Amino acid sequence: MKYCKALLAGIFIGVGGTVYLRSGDALLSPFLFSIGLIGVVLTGSPLYTGRIGDFPLERNHLGRHIADYALMLLCNLLGAVAVGWITSGYFGFAGRSMEAKLAQTPLQALALGFGCGMMMYLAVSGYKKTGSLLMLILPVAVFIFCGFDHCIADAFYFASARVLPAWYYFPMVILGNTLGALFVKGIATAKTE
């Protein structure tokens, strides 16, 4: 059942991407995209980028956790790609918006993924602490305005545009999303002397 919910999380991100593409308003669209994360959080669906910052580092169960997170990520990607394929061809903007992503070097993909991972950790941990949906909306809008790369959302965009990125794109963005979230978690939870 948890993998069905992980698939649902990817679908929600795809819906957020659909709203983003459909709106066409440069100022409003980044805020509307956050409906995807709101759906994820309110249904308790596991989204890799929202949970990786809290990855359990227990040595005894590390292999099981890695496999669990990998399956979560795969289901998220499948859900987002399914929505992308359903909406493909409907949005000419998806193809045009991919030009910058298609031109990224591995280091750029890593850095832009890192920024998104930071914002996703801020969004989810902020929501957990405050219960305010505003904490989900603002960091999501920031990562979109900044042009940061979100591995699940980008799977939707590439599927919708029917284009494939360079072979290194998704591994670097996933690594960046992961490291960005873990970086903020590490700094935020470090004990001060």
C-alpha positions as CSV (number, residue, x, y, z in Angstrom):
1,M,0.0,0.0,0.0
2,K,2.8,2.4,0.8
3,Y,4.1,2.1,-2.8
4,C,0.6,2.9,-4.2
5,K,0.8,6.0,-2.0
6,A,4.3,6.7,-3.4
7,L,2.8,6.4,-6.9
8,L,0.1,8.9,-5.8
9,A,2.7,11.3,-4.6
10,G,4.2,11.3,-8.1
11,I,0.8,11.8,-9.6
12,F,0.2,14.8,-7.3
13,I,3.5,16.4,-8.4
14,G,2.4,15.8,-12.0
15,V,-0.8,17.6,-11.3
16,G,1.2,20.5,-9.8
17,G,3.2,20.5,-12.9
18,T,0.1,20.5,-15.1
19,V,-1.3,23.5,-13.2
20,Y,2.0,25.2,-13.5
21,L,2.1,24.7,-17.3
22,R,-1.6,25.5,-17.8
23,S,-1.5,28.8,-15.9
24,G,1.0,30.5,-18.0
25,D,1.2,33.4,-15.5
26,A,4.9,33.8,-14.6
27,L,4.2,35.2,-11.1
28,L,1.2,33.0,-10.1
29,S,2.4,29.6,-11.6
30,P,5.1,28.9,-9.1
31,F,2.7,29.3,-6.2
32,L,0.1,27.1,-8.0
33,F,2.6,24.3,-8.5
34,S,2.6,23.8,-4.7
35,I,-0.8,22.1,-4.9
36,G,1.2,19.0,-5.7
37,L,3.1,19.1,-2.4
38,I,-0.1,20.1,-0.5
39,G,-1.8,17.0,-1.9
40,V,1.2,14.8,-1.0
41,V,1.3,16.1,2.6
42,L,-2.4,16.0,3.2
43,T,-2.7,12.4,2.0
44,G,0.4,11.3,3.8
45,S,1.9,10.1,0.5
46,P,5.6,9.5,0.6
47,L,7.6,11.8,-1.7
48,Y,11.3,11.1,-2.0
49,T,12.3,14.8,-2.0
50,G,10.1,15.5,1.0
51,R,11.4,12.6,3.0
52,I,15.1,12.1,2.1
53,G,16.2,14.8,4.6
54,D,15.0,12.4,7.4
55,F,16.7,9.3,6.0
56,P,17.4,6.9,8.9
57,L,21.1,6.2,9.2
58,E,20.8,3.1,11.3
59,R,23.6,0.7,10.4
60,N,21.6,-2.4,11.2
61,H,18.8,-1.6,8.7
62,L,20.7,0.6,6.2
63,G,20.3,-1.7,3.2
64,R,16.5,-2.0,3.8
65,H,16.2,1.8,4.1
66,I,18.1,2.3,0.9
67,A,15.9,-0.2,-1.0
68,D,12.8,1.4,0.5
69,Y,13.8,4.9,-0.5
70,A,14.8,3.7,-4.0
71,L,11.4,2.0,-4.5
72,M,9.7,5.2,-3.2
73,L,11.6,7.2,-5.7
74,L,10.8,4.8,-8.6
75,C,7.1,5.0,-7.7
76,N,7.2,8.8,-7.5
77,L,8.9,8.9,-10.9
78,L,6.4,6.5,-12.5
79,G,3.4,8.6,-11.2
80,A,4.9,11.8,-12.5
81,V,5.8,10.3,-15.9
82,A,2.3,8.9,-16.2
83,V,0.7,12.3,-15.8
84,G,3.3,13.7,-18.2
85,W,2.5,11.2,-20.9
86,I,-1.2,11.9,-20.5
87,T,-0.7,15.6,-20.9
88,S,2.0,15.3,-23.5
89,G,1.5,17.4,-26.6
90,Y,-1.1,19.4,-24.8
91,F,1.4,22.0,-23.5
92,G,3.8,23.5,-26.0
93,F,5.5,25.3,-23.1
94,A,6.8,22.0,-21.7
95,G,9.0,21.6,-24.7
96,R,10.3,25.2,-24.6
97,S,11.0,25.1,-20.9
98,M,13.2,22.0,-21.3
99,E,15.8,23.8,-23.4
100,A,17.7,25.1,-20.3
101,K,17.5,21.7,-18.6
102,L,18.8,20.0,-21.7
103,A,21.8,22.3,-21.8
104,Q,22.9,21.7,-18.2
105,T,26.3,20.3,-17.4
106,P,26.5,17.6,-14.6
107,L,27.7,20.1,-12.1
108,Q,24.8,22.5,-12.9
109,A,22.3,19.7,-12.5
110,L,23.9,18.8,-9.2
111,A,23.9,22.4,-7.9
112,L,20.4,23.2,-9.1
113,G,19.2,19.9,-7.5
114,F,21.0,20.8,-4.3
115,G,19.1,24.1,-4.1
116,C,15.8,22.3,-4.6
117,G,16.6,19.7,-1.9
118,M,17.2,22.6,0.5
119,M,13.9,24.2,-0.3
120,M,12.0,20.9,-0.1
121,Y,13.5,20.1,3.3
122,L,12.5,23.6,4.5
123,A,9.0,23.2,3.2
124,V,8.3,19.8,4.8
125,S,10.0,20.4,8.1
126,G,8.4,23.8,8.3
127,Y,5.0,22.3,7.8
128,K,5.7,19.6,10.4
129,K,6.6,22.3,12.9
130,T,3.8,24.8,12.2
131,G,1.0,22.9,10.5
132,S,0.8,25.9,8.1
133,L,0.2,25.2,4.4
134,L,2.1,28.5,3.8
135,M,5.3,26.6,4.7
136,L,4.6,24.3,1.8
137,I,3.8,27.0,-0.7
138,L,6.6,29.5,-0.2
139,P,9.7,27.2,-0.5
140,V,8.2,25.5,-3.5
141,A,7.6,28.9,-5.2
142,V,11.2,29.9,-4.3
143,F,12.7,26.8,-5.9
144,I,10.7,27.3,-9.1
145,F,11.5,31.0,-9.3
146,C,15.2,30.1,-8.8
147,G,15.1,27.5,-11.5
148,F,16.2,24.7,-9.2
149,D,15.7,21.1,-10.4
150,H,13.3,18.7,-8.7
151,C,13.8,15.1,-9.9
152,I,10.1,14.1,-9.7
153,A,8.7,17.3,-11.3
154,D,11.4,17.2,-14.0
155,A,10.3,13.6,-14.8
156,F,6.8,15.0,-15.4
157,Y,8.2,17.9,-17.6
158,F,10.4,15.6,-19.7
159,A,7.5,13.1,-20.2
160,S,5.1,15.9,-21.1
161,A,7.6,17.4,-23.6
162,R,8.4,13.9,-24.9
163,V,12.2,14.6,-24.7
164,L,15.0,12.8,-22.9
165,P,17.7,14.5,-20.9
166,A,21.4,13.7,-21.0
167,W,22.2,10.3,-19.3
168,Y,23.7,12.1,-16.3
169,Y,20.8,14.5,-15.7
170,F,18.6,12.5,-13.4
171,P,21.3,10.9,-11.3
172,M,22.9,14.3,-10.7
173,V,19.6,15.9,-9.8
174,I,18.6,13.1,-7.5
175,L,22.0,13.3,-5.8
176,G,21.6,17.1,-5.6
177,N,18.1,16.8,-4.1
178,T,19.4,14.3,-1.6
179,L,22.5,16.3,-0.5
180,G,20.6,19.6,-0.3
181,A,18.0,18.1,2.1
182,L,20.6,16.3,4.2
183,F,22.8,19.5,4.3
184,V,19.9,21.6,5.7
185,K,18.9,18.9,8.1
186,G,22.5,18.5,9.3
187,I,23.0,22.2,9.9
188,A,19.5,22.7,11.4
189,T,19.8,19.8,13.9
190,A,23.5,20.3,14.8
191,K,24.1,20.9,18.5
192,T,25.6,24.2,19.3
193,E,28.1,24.6,22.0
